[in-house]
Amino acid sequence: MTQLVFRSLDEARGRFGPCSLAIGNFDGVHIGHQALLRTTRAFALANNLQTGVLTFHPHPTVLVAPSRVPPMLCTLEQRIARLRAFGAQKVLVLPFTEALALLTPEEFITAIHSSLETKGIFVGDNFRFGHKKAGTTEVLAALGQKHNFATTFLNRLTFRGKIVSSSAVRLALSEHRLLLAGHLLGRCFSVEGTVVSGQGIGSKQTVPTLNLRPHEGQLQLRGVYVTRTFDLDNRRSWPSITNAGVRPTFGGGEVTIETFLLGSLTGETPQRIRVDFNHYLRPEKQFSSPQELKEQILKDVTRARTYWRRVQTLKQPSASIY
């Protein structure tokens, strides 16, 4: 079977190219990233090349600025899957190490070019690389001429006058502007994983839920949301409401993602789910009793059903398809 994902330059050498290569962090694979991937793929198709992507893990700030590490919009596995969905045939996940950070711009590009057989390199116009980010687009263009590969620098995409970026998505989510985040991502923000057992409180005292444990390092929403839940194994889906938080009514603790399905669950309980966040309802709060919480959940259910009716009436796609 042809290998599609590589974890080092040594592993990729001789098995990756010749290629058209997009380079970036690609957190979230938002619409700006998607534009870069389309351009990279078009060059590959025109020149009979592999469409390649080089991304970094962990995020470079983990090493160079640990106090400023941003929460990730998706896990590494989700990032790879989305890169593949947008045309990447080969993906190199390059470990961001101290040795890599110390490479000069020319040393970095020379290593990439020789190992991956790059015929074209595609980056955003704000791309910086090499030790202390000394490499600019002008430096990359000069290296392209020296080593005989094409270079293309895409202007950053804008939406409603603002630059599309992973940081802009995080800001929109922090402000509960899920529709804006959906436009920037090209789909709604979601979390996915294996359903885990809760403490059984919901099924006994409030309402039964499907629970996920947040991935370490991934952005964590807080509050109560209208969501849509997908069974990743059986193509089933349900409108739902989701509480992301620490369950203060039951003493608090670690953050959990608890989802109550609005539609009936027939057949087996899902083992792996994706939860798409469509609309913010309210902040998480502490209630005086489980009964009071249950009453609030039922009010949330009513609001969620109203939301989905309006979506259907307006015949607008929900954020889950972005």
Order of alpha helices (4+ residues) and beta strands (2+ residues): beta-alpha-beta-alpha-beta-alpha-alpha-beta-alpha-alpha-beta-alpha-beta-beta-beta-alpha-alpha-beta-alpha-beta-beta-beta-beta-beta-alpha
